[in-house]
Every structure is written in structure tokens, then in C-alpha cells.
């Protein structure tokens, strides 16, 4: 139904891009499929009661009523289909390499050589599929990547027709089914490495070439699909990308589109879901899927500088809207009934807020997590920024913290490693870093002087300084390559490399959760038993113990900690264990995009309905009488005015009649 304000909200109603990220088995594809359905086909959405009494019930009713009339169906851009779309021209031009590509990457494990029979079988089946879809393959080859980059309208129209056409859908589905049938894990490895190669070198084949110019290679094609859809789809452009697993690609869309929203889908029972999804496969296959997922999640390759690799943990951290994919029937009896809980309910909340910012206000959990998210920007840690908030049981904020060095120490982010080349003048560094650390036996000798005898100095301190000076020398890290940027260094990383250990104890910073809890005791102290801890990460073993000791009842987190804190520290006594709750809702920039209204609700309703509230007649009479009395000086006239207003059933009409008579009499005067 059209309204007067449709033009005001037209950009949001006609154009939206949603990216989905999450770990394997979380339900990214399930979310994209729900977004592609009409409202009437959404699962597990409660029909609101007419007598909504609680604040949540009223909010739910508002969202349900709005989205039931304004729900938008999204077109799903499957990442794997985009890879195939780019891959086909390469295979057509270099047919000899197609077999080599399958041989290189279609494996259960990369160290395992695939059998010749399997490779030939897969190659023959794919060739047969391509031959049966020869016409669409030729169309794709005709509008190759170079032609698409011209952004010619005719080419974009062809791109739109081919990518969203039924023939290409059947082609991509047939190839995917072929790869899964001959080896589910092999197919995952193949697509993983082809995507990495495209981001690394702009081609799918194994190569040592590597250039940052290709990091957005796949993104650029998705972007052109978006442009083609926006230009040629009459019903508007609503696209969901399933799924994004590289943080640089996410940045590409965030920087390019203000209408881009990133959803992180989370599920604690991923292995159970995978078993149901792949019930015909063995436990070995399921475990291998989870093994690959762990590698993609923990960002090991990404942290080594291989920015073409997936880094799902970073992607989840970047999400502006978090969705928990729980089984609705299992969880609804556990205190979650007063929340947008099922996938469908969380999605109608998202869609309602996208189209009508400020449709409802944030809940307490979103409000507090947004404070934690904002506070993390204060962190001086150059590895990872984390924020935390401690509240009482009424969600009243008691303390805020972020991961940083203790007060008085210099944050890592403002130090410059180049200063250690001249330790005599360097400031902001510890005596140990400056090569002036004392032996343990000399620590009791009082204040340390600027000049210590060599036999008093700790050899480890001297050796560490030499190690750092060499590791971060001008030859190893030339200033000209920094482009004017500051050059801090991570002490923990350097010391672990120097000592050959992998010890988290050597970090200079306090953890965000630890800092927030210590701030309370530092500034007077206040009881927190039964309170809440919010963190943009998840508490480690040490912070979990502190939260347990303080009597924290619930811990809301965004990104689960990979250690044993959840199953060990926080699972000691069912009567006292804090409950870990994965955060759901809006946070970060999207918090403001979704909850900042375009205008006040009162003004919006007035514009929509032309409604103006008027005072009752008796109030208008009093106002007029009061105004006239302030202007009349003559007491006799004031008395007549009182008689007029008090002695007549309709004083306003009587006043107008007298006014008319007076004007007519004035006209008749000579």
C-alpha cells in the first residue's frame, strides 16, 4: 500500500545488499533461503496476540504488522555460482589445464594424491554437463571478465539475463551435484583453493604469482551482478550474498554501499546440524568438514599475510547484525520467549528496521553491547581490539573496559619500533625492552640508574633488544613502504619468536573483561552478584574465573573464545555457573543505521495522515477571553465581555455576530 512517505524511504525499500557470514554448519544458506521467500512462507513466526501487554509483546506486534505488509523477497547470489561463472571462460580457453585443476585441488586432504580413475570420472562428467548446456556456456564466454568491466549497458543486460536465468542455475546446480557426489570434502577443497587463487592472482590455476590488485577480483564480479540487477530488475534490487568469508571482501562492500548489511549467523550445535544435513556421510567426513572450518575460522593463513585466505573470525567481528540459529521448539521454554528468537523472527526484525529505521527501540542487550563495541575503539592493542561492559541485574552500567596497558604505561599503538634502534633516547619502553633489564639477583638493590655495570644487566634483556633491532631493521621493514604510517610492534609476538615459545602471558595489555572488572574495585567497589558481563569477544580462562568469582550470572559474547574456558571454568557447578549467551541483534555502525529514525514518529504520522489535534471549544473560548482581557483597559467593557462569554450557549458564534454587526455599521457610517 502506497503512502506519502514512500519517496523518503525509497532508497531503502528499492535497494539493499545483505552479506551473510558464519562458520560452516551455522545456517548461512538457511538464512539466505528464508530471505528469498515471501512472508507467508517464513517458518516459526509467532502470530502476535491482540492483547499485547508487555513492552516486548507491543514491540513484536509493531514489527509483525509492519513486515507483514512490507516484507521484501531477496535474490540470492551464491558465492559458489559466482566462482563457476568466472571459472568457465578460463576452462574454455585452457582446456588442458582443466584436468590439472581437478587433479591439484579435488582432494580429501591436500597431502593425498587423488586416484586417476576419480579425476578422469569427474572430468568426464563435468565435460558432459558443459556440453549439454553448451549455449549458456558460450554466452558466458562471450561476456568475459574484460567485457563486463566495460560496464556497457547491453553487456550488463546480458549478464543479468544469464546469471539469473534458469539455464545457468541448472548448469551450476548440476556441476555442484557432480562434485558432491564424487567427494563432498574434495568439492569443498576445490572451491576453497579456486577462490583463494582468484583473490591471489586473478586466475584459478595453481601459481606462485601473488598481487594485491586481485584481492577484490571476485567482489568486482559480484558488484557487476548487483549493478546489472539494479538497472534491469523492475521490482527493485534486493540481494543477499551467501556467503562472505574474507574480511577484505566484506570491507569492499561496506565501503562501496551504505545499503550493505552484514549478518553473522551462529549456532552452538553445528556438528549436530551437519550430521543431519549430510546423514549419508561418515563421521570421518563430518570431522574433516569441521577441521577445514577451524582452519578458515582461526585466520592462521590470513595472519601470516595470505590475505586471499578466509578469515571467518574477523568476518564475524565485523558483522553489524548477529543472528542465533537455535531450534525454536527446544529453546522457547528456556526464558527466550520475550525476544525475537527464531530465524524468521530475527529476520523480520532486521527487515523492518532496514526499511523503517527506528521502527522499534533497541533492547537492553543491544544497548549494552553497543557500549562495549564503542569502547573497544579506545584499545591501544595492535593485534585485536576488544570492549567489555559490566552491569547489575537491571542492566545498569557499572563499569566499562577495553584491552589496553595499565594506566601510566604507553599503549602499543602509539609506540614506534624504529625508536628502539636508538634505545638511549627511546621513551615509552620498559627497561627490559631497552636492554637495561637487571638480573633477578640485582632487583632488590633499590632504584635503577641510567648506567648499570654489565655484570648487573640481564643477558636476556640485552639479547632481546638485539633481536628486535635486527628483526625490525630498516632493511627488513623500510620506512618508504609504510606510506607515512606509524610502525608499532607487538611485544608478545616478538618475545614468543625470540624465546621460541607460544605464551599468552607475555601480552602487555589487560584483557577488556579484566579491565572492566578491575575498574569497579579501583573506584570504590560495588556488588555485582547476579549481574551481566558483555564482551565483544568471549572471556578467556583467566577472565572467566574472575567473572565466576564476582558472581556474574550471564555473559553475553559475540565471538566464542577458542580455549577451554566455556567447558572447563564456566562448567563447575550448575547452581552457580554463569550462563553464556551468544549475542543477537544490531551493533556497530548498523546499530545507528537501523535505530536512528529519519524523523520523529509524531511528525511522520502527521505527514502520513494530515492529522492535526485541536483544542476543545471551551478551551478556545478561555484562550480568546484571556487574550482580549489583556488588551482591554476599560472595566465596563471587560464586564460586557464577561457577560458575552458566560451568558451565551455558543460564545464564539455570538462574538463573530457582534464583530460582523460592528463592521457593517462601520460601512454605513457617512
C-alpha positions as CSV (number, residue, x, y, z in Angstrom):
1,X,0.0,0.0,0.0
2,X,1.5,3.3,-1.1
3,X,1.9,6.2,1.4
4,X,3.0,9.8,1.3
5,X,6.4,9.0,2.7
6,X,7.4,6.2,0.2
7,X,9.7,8.6,-1.6
8,X,11.5,9.4,1.6
9,X,12.2,5.7,2.2
10,X,12.6,4.7,-1.4
11,X,16.3,4.1,-1.3
12,X,15.9,1.5,1.5
13,X,12.8,-0.1,0.0
14,X,14.3,-0.4,-3.5
15,X,17.9,-1.2,-2.9
16,X,19.5,-3.3,-0.2
17,X,22.5,-5.7,-0.1
18,X,22.8,-8.2,2.7
19,X,26.0,-10.2,3.2
20,X,26.0,-13.4,5.3
21,X,29.0,-14.8,7.1
22,X,29.4,-17.6,9.7
23,X,31.1,-20.9,10.4
24,X,30.3,-24.0,8.4
25,X,27.1,-25.5,9.7
26,X,25.8,-22.3,11.3
27,X,23.0,-21.9,8.8
28,X,24.1,-19.2,6.3
29,X,22.3,-20.9,3.4
30,X,19.2,-21.4,5.5
31,X,19.1,-17.6,6.3
32,X,19.5,-16.7,2.6
33,X,16.7,-19.1,1.6
34,X,14.4,-17.5,4.2
35,X,15.1,-14.1,2.8
36,X,14.2,-15.3,-0.6
37,X,10.8,-16.5,0.5
38,X,7.5,-14.5,0.7
39,X,6.4,-13.5,4.2
40,X,3.7,-16.2,4.3
41,X,6.2,-19.0,3.9
42,X,8.5,-18.0,6.8
43,X,8.9,-20.7,9.5
44,X,8.4,-20.4,13.3
45,X,7.0,-16.9,13.4
46,X,4.6,-16.4,16.2
47,X,1.3,-14.6,15.4
48,X,1.1,-11.8,17.9
49,X,-1.8,-11.7,20.4
50,X,-4.3,-8.9,20.1
51,X,-3.9,-8.0,23.8
52,X,-0.2,-7.3,23.9
53,X,0.7,-6.3,27.5
54,X,4.4,-6.4,28.0
55,X,6.8,-4.0,26.2
56,X,8.3,-6.8,24.2
57,X,4.8,-8.0,23.1
58,X,4.0,-4.5,21.9
59,X,7.3,-4.2,20.0
60,X,6.8,-7.6,18.4
61,X,3.3,-6.6,17.3
62,X,4.7,-3.4,15.7
63,X,7.3,-5.3,13.8
64,X,5.0,-8.1,12.7
65,X,2.3,-5.7,11.5
66,X,4.8,-3.7,9.5
67,X,6.8,-6.5,7.9
68,X,3.7,-8.5,7.0
69,X,2.8,-5.6,4.7
70,X,6.4,-4.6,3.6
71,X,8.4,-7.8,3.5
72,X,10.9,-7.9,0.6
73,X,12.0,-11.1,-1.2
74,X,15.7,-11.2,-1.8
75,X,17.6,-12.6,-4.8
76,X,20.4,-15.0,-3.6
77,X,23.9,-14.5,-5.1
78,X,25.6,-17.8,-4.2
79,X,29.3,-17.3,-3.9
80,X,30.0,-20.8,-5.5
81,X,27.9,-19.8,-8.5
82,X,29.9,-16.6,-9.0
83,X,33.1,-18.7,-8.9
84,X,31.8,-21.0,-11.6
85,X,30.7,-18.1,-13.7
86,X,34.2,-16.7,-13.6
87,X,35.8,-20.1,-14.0
88,X,34.0,-21.2,-17.2
89,X,35.9,-18.9,-19.6
90,X,39.2,-19.9,-18.2
91,X,38.4,-23.6,-18.7
92,X,37.2,-23.0,-22.2
93,X,40.4,-21.2,-23.2
94,X,42.7,-23.6,-21.5
95,X,41.0,-27.0,-21.6
96,X,44.3,-28.8,-21.0
97,X,44.5,-27.1,-17.6
98,X,41.0,-28.2,-16.5
99,X,42.1,-31.7,-15.8
100,X,45.2,-30.3,-13.9
101,X,43.0,-28.1,-11.8
102,X,40.9,-31.0,-10.7
103,X,44.0,-33.1,-10.0
104,X,45.6,-30.3,-7.9
105,X,42.7,-29.5,-5.6
106,X,40.0,-32.1,-5.8
107,X,41.3,-34.0,-2.7
108,X,40.2,-35.2,0.7
109,X,43.4,-33.8,2.1
110,X,45.9,-31.8,0.2
111,X,48.7,-34.3,1.0
112,X,46.7,-37.1,-0.5
113,X,47.1,-37.8,-4.2
114,X,43.7,-38.4,-5.9
115,X,43.3,-41.6,-7.9
116,X,43.5,-41.3,-11.7
117,X,40.1,-43.0,-12.0
118,X,38.4,-40.4,-9.8
119,X,39.9,-37.5,-11.6
120,X,39.0,-38.8,-15.0
121,X,35.5,-39.7,-13.9
122,X,34.9,-36.2,-12.5
123,X,36.4,-34.6,-15.6
124,X,34.2,-36.6,-18.0
125,X,31.0,-35.9,-16.0
126,X,31.7,-32.2,-15.9
127,X,32.5,-32.1,-19.7
128,X,29.3,-33.9,-20.4
129,X,27.4,-31.3,-18.3
130,X,29.0,-28.4,-20.1
131,X,28.2,-30.0,-23.5
132,X,24.6,-30.3,-22.5
133,X,24.5,-26.6,-21.6
134,X,26.7,-25.5,-24.5
135,X,24.6,-22.5,-25.4
136,X,24.7,-20.9,-21.9
137,X,28.4,-21.7,-21.6
138,X,29.1,-19.9,-24.9
139,X,27.1,-16.9,-23.7
140,X,29.1,-16.7,-20.5
141,X,32.4,-16.9,-22.5
142,X,31.1,-14.2,-24.8
143,X,30.7,-11.7,-22.0
144,X,34.0,-12.5,-20.4
145,X,35.5,-10.5,-17.5
146,X,37.1,-7.9,-19.6
147,X,33.9,-7.1,-21.5
148,X,31.9,-7.0,-18.2
149,X,34.4,-4.4,-16.8
150,X,33.4,-2.0,-19.6
151,X,30.1,-1.6,-17.8
152,X,28.3,-1.3,-21.1
153,X,24.6,-1.4,-20.5
154,X,24.0,-4.0,-23.2
155,X,26.6,-6.3,-21.6
156,X,25.1,-5.7,-18.1
157,X,21.7,-6.7,-19.5
158,X,23.2,-9.9,-20.9
159,X,24.9,-10.5,-17.5
160,X,21.6,-10.1,-15.8
161,X,19.8,-12.4,-18.1
162,X,22.4,-15.1,-17.9
163,X,23.2,-15.1,-14.2
164,X,19.6,-15.1,-13.1
165,X,18.5,-17.3,-15.9
166,X,17.2,-20.8,-15.4
167,X,19.8,-22.4,-17.7
168,X,22.8,-21.1,-15.7
169,X,21.0,-22.1,-12.4
170,X,20.6,-25.7,-13.7
171,X,24.2,-25.8,-15.0
172,X,25.7,-24.6,-11.7
173,X,23.5,-27.0,-9.8
174,X,24.4,-30.0,-12.0
175,X,28.2,-29.3,-11.6
176,X,27.8,-28.8,-7.8
177,X,25.9,-32.1,-7.5
178,X,28.6,-33.9,-9.6
179,X,31.4,-32.6,-7.3
180,X,29.4,-33.5,-4.1
181,X,28.5,-37.0,-5.4
182,X,32.1,-37.9,-6.2
183,X,33.5,-36.4,-2.9
184,X,32.0,-33.8,-0.6
185,X,35.2,-32.9,1.0
186,X,37.0,-32.9,-2.3
187,X,34.5,-30.4,-3.6
188,X,35.0,-28.1,-0.5
189,X,38.8,-28.2,-1.0
190,X,38.4,-27.5,-4.8
191,X,36.2,-24.4,-4.3
192,X,38.3,-23.2,-1.4
193,X,41.5,-23.2,-3.4
194,X,40.0,-21.8,-6.6
195,X,38.5,-18.8,-4.7
196,X,41.9,-18.2,-3.0
197,X,43.7,-18.4,-6.3
198,X,41.3,-15.9,-7.9
199,X,41.9,-13.5,-5.0
200,X,45.6,-14.1,-5.2
201,X,46.3,-14.0,-9.0
202,X,43.1,-13.4,-10.9
203,X,43.1,-17.0,-12.2
204,X,42.0,-20.4,-10.9
205,X,45.1,-22.4,-11.5
206,X,48.0,-23.1,-9.2
207,X,50.6,-20.4,-9.3
208,X,53.2,-18.7,-7.3
209,X,52.2,-15.3,-8.6
210,X,50.6,-13.0,-6.0
211,X,49.3,-9.5,-6.4
212,X,47.1,-7.4,-4.1
213,X,45.4,-6.0,-7.2
214,X,43.4,-9.2,-7.4
215,X,42.1,-9.3,-3.8
216,X,38.8,-7.9,-5.0
217,X,38.6,-10.0,-8.2
218,X,35.5,-12.0,-7.2
219,X,34.0,-9.0,-5.4
220,X,34.1,-6.9,-8.6
221,X,32.1,-9.6,-10.5
222,X,29.5,-9.7,-7.7
223,X,29.4,-5.9,-7.8
224,X,28.7,-6.0,-11.5
225,X,25.9,-8.5,-10.9
226,X,24.5,-6.1,-8.4
227,X,24.7,-3.2,-10.8
228,X,23.1,-5.3,-13.6
229,X,20.2,-6.3,-11.2
230,X,19.7,-2.7,-10.0
231,X,19.5,-1.5,-13.6
232,X,17.3,-4.2,-15.1
233,X,15.2,-5.6,-12.3
234,X,11.8,-3.8,-12.3
235,X,10.9,-4.8,-8.7
236,X,14.0,-3.3,-7.1
237,X,17.3,-4.7,-6.2
238,X,17.4,-6.8,-3.0
239,X,20.3,-9.1,-3.0
240,X,21.7,-11.5,-0.3
241,X,25.2,-12.8,-0.8
242,X,25.7,-16.4,0.5
243,X,28.3,-16.2,1.9
244,X,31.3,-14.0,2.5
245,X,34.3,-15.5,4.4
246,X,37.1,-13.0,3.7
247,X,37.2,-9.7,5.7
248,X,38.7,-7.7,2.9
249,X,35.9,-8.6,0.6
250,X,33.4,-7.5,3.3
251,X,35.3,-4.2,3.5
252,X,34.8,-3.8,-0.2
253,X,31.1,-3.9,0.1
254,X,31.0,-1.9,3.3
255,X,33.0,1.0,1.7
256,X,31.0,0.8,-1.6
257,X,27.4,0.6,-0.4
258,X,25.8,2.4,2.5
259,X,22.9,0.0,2.0
260,X,25.1,-3.0,2.8
261,X,24.4,-5.0,5.9
262,X,26.5,-7.9,7.2
263,X,24.7,-10.7,9.1
264,X,26.7,-13.2,11.2
265,X,24.9,-16.5,11.7
266,X,25.9,-18.5,14.8
267,X,24.9,-22.0,16.1
268,X,26.4,-23.9,19.0
269,X,25.2,-27.2,17.6
270,X,27.0,-27.1,14.3
271,X,28.2,-30.7,14.3
272,X,24.6,-31.9,15.0
273,X,23.3,-29.9,12.2
274,X,26.0,-31.2,9.8
275,X,25.2,-34.7,10.7
276,X,21.5,-34.2,9.8
277,X,22.4,-32.3,6.6
278,X,24.9,-35.0,5.5
279,X,23.3,-38.0,7.1
280,X,24.6,-40.3,4.4
281,X,28.2,-39.4,5.1
282,X,30.5,-40.9,7.7
283,X,31.7,-39.4,10.9
284,X,35.1,-39.0,9.2
285,X,33.6,-36.7,6.6
286,X,31.8,-34.6,9.2
287,X,35.0,-34.2,11.3
288,X,37.0,-33.2,8.2
289,X,34.4,-30.5,7.4
290,X,34.9,-29.2,10.9
291,X,38.7,-29.4,10.6
292,X,38.5,-27.3,7.4
293,X,36.2,-24.9,9.2
294,X,38.6,-24.5,12.1
295,X,41.4,-23.5,9.7
296,X,39.2,-21.0,7.9
297,X,37.9,-19.6,11.2
298,X,41.1,-19.1,13.1
299,X,42.7,-16.9,10.4
300,X,46.1,-18.6,10.6
301,X,46.9,-18.1,6.9
302,X,45.5,-14.6,7.0
303,X,47.7,-13.6,9.9
304,X,50.7,-14.8,8.0
305,X,50.0,-12.3,5.3
306,X,48.0,-14.5,3.0
307,X,45.1,-12.1,2.6
308,X,43.5,-14.2,-0.1
309,X,42.6,-16.8,2.6
310,X,39.3,-17.0,4.5
311,X,39.3,-15.4,8.0
312,X,35.8,-16.1,9.3
313,X,36.6,-15.0,12.9
314,X,37.4,-11.5,11.6
315,X,34.3,-11.6,9.5
316,X,32.1,-12.3,12.5
317,X,33.7,-9.5,14.4
318,X,32.8,-7.1,11.5
319,X,29.1,-8.1,11.4
320,X,26.5,-5.4,12.2
321,X,23.7,-7.8,12.9
322,X,24.0,-11.1,14.7
323,X,21.6,-14.0,14.4
324,X,21.4,-17.1,16.6
325,X,20.2,-20.1,14.7
326,X,18.7,-22.2,17.6
327,X,16.0,-24.8,17.4
328,X,12.9,-22.8,18.3
329,X,11.0,-25.7,19.9
330,X,14.0,-26.6,22.1
331,X,14.7,-23.1,23.4
332,X,11.4,-21.4,23.7
333,X,10.8,-22.8,27.2
334,X,14.2,-21.5,28.5
335,X,13.4,-17.8,29.0
336,X,13.8,-16.7,25.4
337,X,10.1,-16.2,24.8
338,X,10.4,-12.4,25.3
339,X,12.8,-12.0,22.3
340,X,12.9,-12.2,18.6
341,X,14.1,-15.8,18.8
342,X,13.6,-18.0,15.7
343,X,15.4,-17.3,12.5
344,X,12.2,-15.9,10.9
345,X,11.5,-13.6,13.8
346,X,15.1,-12.2,13.8
347,X,14.8,-11.6,10.1
348,X,11.5,-9.8,10.2
349,X,13.1,-7.5,12.9
350,X,16.0,-6.9,10.6
351,X,13.9,-6.2,7.5
352,X,11.5,-3.9,9.5
353,X,14.5,-1.8,10.8
354,X,16.2,-1.7,7.4
355,X,13.0,-0.3,5.7
356,X,11.8,1.8,8.6
357,X,14.8,2.9,10.8
358,X,13.7,3.3,14.4
359,X,10.6,1.1,13.9
360,X,11.2,-0.1,17.5
361,X,13.9,0.8,20.1
362,X,16.9,-1.4,20.9
363,X,16.6,-3.9,23.7
364,X,18.8,-3.8,26.8
365,X,21.3,-6.4,25.4
366,X,21.8,-4.4,22.2
367,X,22.2,-1.1,24.1
368,X,24.9,-2.5,26.4
369,X,26.7,-4.4,23.7
370,X,26.8,-1.2,21.6
371,X,28.6,0.5,24.5
372,X,31.1,-2.4,24.7
373,X,31.6,-2.2,20.9
374,X,32.2,1.5,21.0
375,X,34.6,1.2,24.0
376,X,36.8,-1.2,22.1
377,X,37.9,1.6,19.8
378,X,39.9,3.0,22.7
379,X,42.1,0.0,22.8
380,X,45.8,0.6,22.1
381,X,46.4,-3.1,21.2
382,X,47.7,-3.5,17.6
383,X,46.5,-7.1,17.3
384,X,42.9,-7.0,18.3
385,X,40.5,-4.5,19.9
386,X,38.0,-5.8,22.5
387,X,35.5,-4.0,24.6
388,X,33.6,-5.1,27.7
389,X,30.8,-3.7,30.0
390,X,29.8,-4.9,33.5
391,X,26.2,-4.2,34.6
392,X,24.0,-5.1,37.5
393,X,21.0,-7.4,37.1
394,X,18.9,-4.4,35.9
395,X,21.3,-3.7,33.0
396,X,22.6,-0.6,34.8
397,X,26.2,0.0,33.6
398,X,28.7,-0.3,36.4
399,X,32.0,-0.3,34.5
400,X,33.4,-0.2,31.0
401,X,36.8,-1.6,29.9
402,X,38.9,-2.4,26.8
403,X,42.1,-4.3,26.3
404,X,45.0,-2.0,26.9
405,X,48.1,-1.5,29.0
406,X,47.7,-0.5,32.7
407,X,47.2,3.2,33.4
408,X,50.5,5.1,33.1
409,X,52.1,2.7,30.6
410,X,52.4,3.7,26.9
411,X,49.9,1.9,24.6
412,X,51.5,-0.2,21.9
413,X,49.7,1.6,19.1
414,X,51.5,4.9,19.8
415,X,55.0,3.5,20.1
416,X,57.3,3.2,17.1
417,X,59.6,0.2,16.8
418,X,62.1,2.4,14.9
419,X,62.8,4.2,18.2
420,X,64.5,1.0,19.6
421,X,67.3,1.4,17.1
422,X,68.3,4.3,19.4
423,X,67.5,2.9,22.9
424,X,69.3,5.8,24.7
425,X,66.6,8.3,23.6
426,X,63.6,6.0,23.2
427,X,60.6,6.6,25.5
428,X,57.6,4.6,26.3
429,X,59.5,1.3,26.5
430,X,60.3,-0.9,29.5
431,X,63.8,-1.4,30.9
432,X,63.7,-4.9,29.6
433,X,62.9,-3.8,26.0
434,X,65.7,-1.2,26.2
435,X,68.3,-3.8,27.0
436,X,68.7,-2.4,30.6
437,X,66.8,-5.1,32.5
438,X,68.6,-6.2,35.7
439,X,69.4,-9.7,36.7
440,X,66.9,-11.1,39.2
441,X,69.5,-11.0,41.9
442,X,70.0,-7.3,41.4
443,X,66.3,-6.3,41.6
444,X,66.5,-5.6,45.3
445,X,69.2,-3.0,45.1
446,X,66.9,0.0,45.0
447,X,66.3,2.4,42.2
448,X,67.8,1.6,38.8
449,X,70.3,4.1,37.5
450,X,70.8,5.1,33.9
451,X,74.1,3.4,33.8
452,X,74.5,-0.1,35.2
453,X,77.6,-2.3,35.1
454,X,77.5,-5.0,32.5
455,X,77.5,-7.8,35.2
456,X,74.3,-6.4,36.7
457,X,72.3,-6.5,33.4
458,X,70.2,-9.4,32.4
459,X,71.7,-11.1,29.3
460,X,68.2,-12.0,28.1
461,X,67.2,-8.3,28.1
462,X,70.3,-7.4,26.0
463,X,69.8,-10.3,23.6
464,X,66.1,-9.4,23.1
465,X,67.0,-5.8,22.2
466,X,69.5,-7.0,19.6
467,X,66.9,-9.5,18.3
468,X,64.3,-6.7,17.9
469,X,66.7,-4.3,16.3
470,X,67.7,-6.9,13.7
471,X,64.1,-8.2,13.1
472,X,62.7,-4.7,12.6
473,X,65.7,-3.2,10.9
474,X,65.4,-0.7,8.0
475,X,66.3,-3.5,5.6
476,X,63.6,-5.8,6.9
477,X,60.9,-3.0,7.3
478,X,61.9,0.0,5.1
479,X,60.2,3.3,6.1
480,X,59.4,4.1,2.5
481,X,57.0,1.1,2.3
482,X,55.0,2.3,5.3
483,X,53.4,5.3,3.4
484,X,53.7,7.6,6.4
485,X,52.2,5.2,8.8
486,X,53.4,4.7,12.4
487,X,55.2,1.4,13.0
488,X,54.4,-0.1,16.4
489,X,55.3,-3.7,17.3
490,X,53.7,-6.4,19.4
491,X,55.9,-7.4,22.3
492,X,54.1,-10.7,22.8
493,X,54.7,-11.7,19.2
494,X,58.3,-10.6,19.3
495,X,59.1,-12.2,22.6
496,X,57.5,-15.5,21.6
497,X,59.5,-15.5,18.4
498,X,62.7,-14.7,20.4
499,X,62.1,-17.4,23.0
500,X,60.6,-20.0,20.7
501,X,57.5,-20.2,22.9
502,X,53.8,-19.6,22.4
503,X,52.8,-18.0,25.7
504,X,49.8,-15.6,26.1
505,X,51.1,-14.4,29.4
506,X,53.6,-12.0,27.8
507,X,50.9,-9.7,26.5
508,X,51.3,-6.1,27.7
509,X,47.6,-5.4,27.8
510,X,45.0,-6.2,30.3
511,X,42.0,-8.1,28.8
512,X,38.9,-6.0,28.3
513,X,36.8,-8.1,30.7
514,X,39.6,-8.0,33.3
515,X,39.9,-4.2,32.9
516,X,36.2,-3.6,33.3
517,X,36.0,-5.7,36.5
518,X,39.1,-4.1,38.0
519,X,37.8,-0.6,37.3
520,X,35.0,-1.3,39.8
521,X,37.3,-2.2,42.6
522,X,39.7,0.7,41.7
523,X,36.9,3.3,42.1
524,X,35.3,2.1,45.3
525,X,33.8,-1.2,44.6
526,X,30.2,-2.3,44.2
527,X,28.4,-5.7,44.4
528,X,27.9,-7.4,41.1
529,X,26.4,-10.7,42.1
530,X,23.7,-11.7,39.7
531,X,24.9,-9.1,37.2
532,X,25.9,-9.3,33.5
533,X,29.2,-9.2,31.6
534,X,29.1,-8.1,27.9
535,X,32.1,-8.6,25.7
536,X,32.7,-8.1,22.0
537,X,34.9,-11.3,22.1
538,X,34.5,-14.0,24.8
539,X,36.3,-14.4,28.1
540,X,39.4,-16.4,28.3
541,X,40.1,-18.9,31.1
542,X,41.5,-16.2,33.4
543,X,38.8,-13.6,32.9
544,X,36.1,-16.4,33.1
545,X,37.4,-17.3,36.6
546,X,37.2,-13.6,37.7
547,X,33.6,-13.3,36.4
548,X,32.7,-16.5,38.2
549,X,34.2,-15.2,41.5
550,X,32.3,-11.9,41.2
551,X,29.0,-13.8,40.9
552,X,28.3,-12.8,37.3
553,X,25.1,-14.6,36.2
554,X,25.1,-14.1,32.4
555,X,27.9,-13.5,29.9
556,X,26.9,-12.1,26.6
557,X,29.5,-12.6,23.9
558,X,30.0,-12.0,20.1
559,X,32.8,-14.3,19.2
560,X,33.5,-17.5,21.1
561,X,36.9,-18.0,22.7
562,X,38.8,-21.0,21.2
563,X,40.1,-22.2,24.6
564,X,38.5,-24.3,27.3
565,X,37.0,-21.5,29.4
566,X,33.5,-22.3,28.5
567,X,33.6,-26.0,29.1
568,X,36.1,-26.0,32.0
569,X,36.0,-22.8,34.1
570,X,32.3,-22.0,33.5
571,X,31.0,-25.6,33.9
572,X,31.9,-26.3,37.5
573,X,28.6,-26.2,39.4
574,X,25.2,-26.0,37.7
575,X,23.9,-23.9,40.6
576,X,26.5,-21.2,40.3
577,X,27.8,-21.4,36.7
578,X,27.4,-18.2,34.7
579,X,25.2,-18.7,31.6
580,X,27.0,-18.0,28.3
581,X,24.7,-16.3,25.8
582,X,25.6,-15.6,22.2
583,X,24.6,-12.1,21.4
584,X,21.9,-11.4,18.8
585,X,20.8,-8.1,17.4
586,X,22.4,-4.9,16.0
587,X,25.8,-3.5,16.9
588,X,28.4,-1.1,15.5
589,X,27.5,1.2,12.5
590,X,24.4,-0.9,11.7
591,X,23.1,-0.1,15.2
592,X,22.8,3.5,14.2
593,X,21.6,2.7,10.6
594,X,18.8,0.6,12.0
595,X,17.7,2.6,15.0
596,X,18.2,6.2,14.0
597,X,14.8,7.3,12.6
598,X,14.6,9.6,9.6
599,X,12.2,11.9,11.6
600,X,10.3,11.7,14.8
601,X,7.3,9.4,14.8
602,X,4.9,12.2,15.7
603,X,6.0,14.3,12.6
604,X,5.8,11.2,10.4
605,X,2.3,10.3,11.5
606,X,1.2,13.9,10.9
607,X,2.6,13.9,7.4
608,X,1.0,10.5,6.6
609,X,-2.5,11.3,7.8
610,X,-2.7,15.1,7.6
611,X,-3.8,14.9,11.2
612,X,-3.9,18.0,13.4
613,X,-5.1,17.8,17.0
614,X,-7.3,20.7,18.0
615,X,-8.4,22.1,21.4
616,X,-12.0,21.7,22.6
617,X,-14.4,24.7,22.1
618,X,-14.4,25.6,25.8
619,X,-10.6,25.8,25.8
620,X,-10.6,28.0,22.8
621,X,-13.1,30.3,24.4
622,X,-11.0,30.6,27.5
623,X,-7.9,31.4,25.4
624,X,-9.7,34.1,23.4
625,X,-11.2,35.6,26.5
626,X,-7.8,35.7,28.2
627,X,-6.2,37.3,25.2
628,X,-8.9,40.0,24.8
629,X,-8.8,40.9,28.5
630,X,-5.1,41.6,28.3
631,X,-5.8,44.2,25.6
632,X,-8.9,45.9,27.1
633,X,-8.3,48.6,29.7
634,X,-11.9,49.8,30.3
635,X,-13.5,47.9,33.2
636,X,-17.0,48.4,31.8
637,X,-16.0,46.8,28.6
638,X,-14.4,43.9,30.5
639,X,-17.7,43.4,32.2
640,X,-19.6,43.2,29.0
641,X,-17.0,40.8,27.7
642,X,-17.7,38.5,30.7
643,X,-21.4,38.7,30.0
644,X,-20.9,37.8,26.4
645,X,-18.8,34.7,27.1
646,X,-20.7,33.5,30.2
647,X,-24.3,34.3,29.2
648,X,-24.4,32.6,25.8
649,X,-24.6,29.0,24.8
650,X,-22.1,29.5,21.9
651,X,-20.0,32.5,22.8
652,X,-17.7,32.2,19.8
653,X,-20.6,32.4,17.3
654,X,-22.1,35.4,19.4
655,X,-18.7,37.1,19.3
656,X,-18.4,36.6,15.5
657,X,-22.0,38.0,15.1
658,X,-21.1,41.1,17.1
659,X,-18.0,41.6,15.0
660,X,-20.0,41.4,11.8
661,X,-22.5,43.9,13.0
662,X,-19.8,46.2,14.0
663,X,-18.1,46.0,10.6
664,X,-21.5,46.5,8.8
665,X,-22.2,49.5,11.0
666,X,-18.9,51.0,10.2
667,X,-19.6,50.6,6.4
668,X,-23.0,52.5,6.8
669,X,-21.4,55.5,8.6
670,X,-21.3,58.7,6.4
